[in-house]
Amino acid sequence: MDRAAVAKTVDQVWDESVLPSLSRLVEIPAVSPAFDAGWAESGHLDAAVEHVRRWVTARGIEGAQVEVVRLPGRTPVLLVDVPATAGAADGTVLLYGHLDKQPPVGGWSEGLGPWTPVVRDDRLFGRGAADDGYAGYAAATAVEAVRANGGEHARCVVLLETGEESGSPDLPAYLEHLSDRLGDVSLVVCLDSGAGDYERMWLTTSLRGMVQLEVTVRVLESGLHSGTASGIVPSSFRVLRQLLDRLEDSATGEVLVPELNVEIPENRVAETRAAIEAAPGMVRDSVPWPEGMRPVVEDEVELALNGTWRPTLSVIGAAGLPGPGDAGNVLRPYTTALLSFRLPPTADPHAALRAVQEQLTTDVPYGAQVTFGHTEAGLGWNAPELAPWLSTALDQASDEVFGAEWRTMGLGGSIPFMGLLHETYPDAQFVVTGALGPDSNAHVPDESLHLPFAAKITSAIAYVLHAHATR
């Protein structure tokens, strides 16, 4: 493969074809099903899938089959199946991304908006540009670049789902449905991850798992005047606070339940140190600190490990608490909290959920009633060791495309699909990377894609595809 020509091909396709089409994709309000109960009726997810389907089809990749797969009652999946080149090694490459988006939210800067694509300072602004609308374009363009410059690639299947921002609830059913068609997956490429800076390629080596559960503490059937009942009936908020103290040390944030903790592997600690040395401030500066606010700890390596390999608890929602303007002197009958745990990559999320539920329901203070609503558990992921051919390909891409050594990082978020794929294809190699670098603002206002970096990631994937086919 003429590696020097790969970047030229990629840059040309990005400028002439990807950017215009991706900009139009931004305009489609394809909000994920968890945030749009009427997604089937609105048709926005279908519109996003159809838009990318037309683009891939128009690229005319020889032999490619482009298909929208639909299971009854489930969000659609776009599947692009590209046959191997003549001299390629056996195996299937699965390239993953998603087309659903986070809600728009308010607070976008002047001149910007969630469904208004704007190119400014080498960035494409708009919801879904970086998370993760660009992924399908990058995957298809990498395949094109390999073919256009004398390279080889194994069979490539691009799978773009439309439920990732909702926790990928439909993806296991699709994996089972497509298992025979996917065959022997020997390489997984995921483009839905992050970057510590825009100077080098970043490989994600771990993703945290997650547990969510809604817990309600009830002390009365209905509220009572606080002048009559307080001091006699315990506060539901106080009972909940006591129960939460079983789960988390409120002074340090340490999660106390053993099932949610693991021993951090030494190689991941070493990789974290190397990442911080390469990009100092990548963790600390990723947060827009209010004046006077400081992080949990000062050591940036420990901050990184806190956010990638240690469990955390966030209370992300509550009910039973009226707004201050509506609050009377009432001892409220109940308090509900939605608890979100981020788990170490190798923790068992189902065992963690059971352990948390046991802590919350055993010997409850004052005999208060504890009930659970919504619960969810998602796998984490810890990458397998890199094969020599893959390390060499990453070295070449780093030298020739980025001009800087590649680095690894853990990601504090969750992509349950990666854990599921690792279980399904235990012998596969994984390249989990992406363009969600500094100030990309996924999930919040002013989301943007760093266009030159996205093109470089595309070129790097072309290197990986060729190396995999000629290994």
HELIX and SHEET records of a PDB file:
HELIX    1   1 ARG A    3  VAL A   13  1                                  11    
HELIX    2   2 TRP A   14  VAL A   18  3                                   5    
HELIX    3   3 LEU A   19  VAL A   26  1                                   8    
HELIX    4   4 PRO A   33  PHE A   35  5                                   3    
HELIX    5   5 TRP A   39  SER A   42  1                                   4    
HELIX    6   6 HIS A   44  ARG A   59  1                                  16    
HELIX    7   7 ALA A  129  GLY A  133  3                                   5    
HELIX    8   8 TYR A  134  ALA A  148  1                                  15    
HELIX    9   9 GLU A  164  SER A  166  5                                   3    
HELIX   10  10 LEU A  171  LEU A  182  1                                  12    
HELIX   11  11 SER A  226  ALA A  229  1                                   4    
HELIX   12  12 SER A  236  LEU A  247  1                                  12    
HELIX   13  13 PRO A  258  LEU A  260  5                                   3    
HELIX   14  14 GLU A  266  ALA A  278  1                                  13    
HELIX   15  15 ARG A  284  SER A  286  5                                   3    
HELIX   16  16 GLU A  300  ASN A  306  1                                   7    
HELIX   17  17 PRO A  324  ASP A  326  5                                   3    
HELIX   18  18 PRO A  349  THR A  361  1                                  13    
HELIX   19  19 PRO A  365  GLY A  367  5                                   3    
HELIX   20  20 PRO A  388  ALA A  397  1                                  10    
HELIX   21  21 SER A  398  PHE A  402  3                                   5    
HELIX   22  22 PRO A  416  THR A  424  1                                   9    
HELIX   23  23 LEU A  451  ALA A  469  1                                  19    
SHEET    1   A 6 GLN A  65  VAL A  69  0                                        
SHEET    2   A 6 VAL A  77  VAL A  82 -1                                        
SHEET    3   A 6 ARG A 155  GLU A 161 -1                                        
SHEET    4   A 6 THR A  92  HIS A  98  1                                        
SHEET    5   A 6 VAL A 185  CYS A 190  1                                        
SHEET    6   A 6 GLN A 429  VAL A 432  1                                        
SHEET    1   B 3 VAL A 118  ARG A 120  0                                        
SHEET    2   B 3 ARG A 123  PHE A 125 -1                                        
SHEET    3   B 3 SER A 448  HIS A 450 -1                                        
SHEET    1   C 3 TRP A 381  ASN A 382  0                                        
SHEET    2   C 3 TRP A 202  LEU A 207 -1                                        
SHEET    3   C 3 ARG A 407  LEU A 411  1                                        
SHEET    1   D 4 THR A 312  ALA A 319  0                                        
SHEET    2   D 4 TYR A 334  LEU A 343 -1                                        
SHEET    3   D 4 GLY A 209  ARG A 218 -1                                        
SHEET    4   D 4 GLN A 369  GLY A 378 -1                                        
SHEET    1   E 2 LEU A 224  HIS A 225  0                                        
SHEET    2   E 2 VAL A 330  LEU A 331 -1                                        
END                                                                             
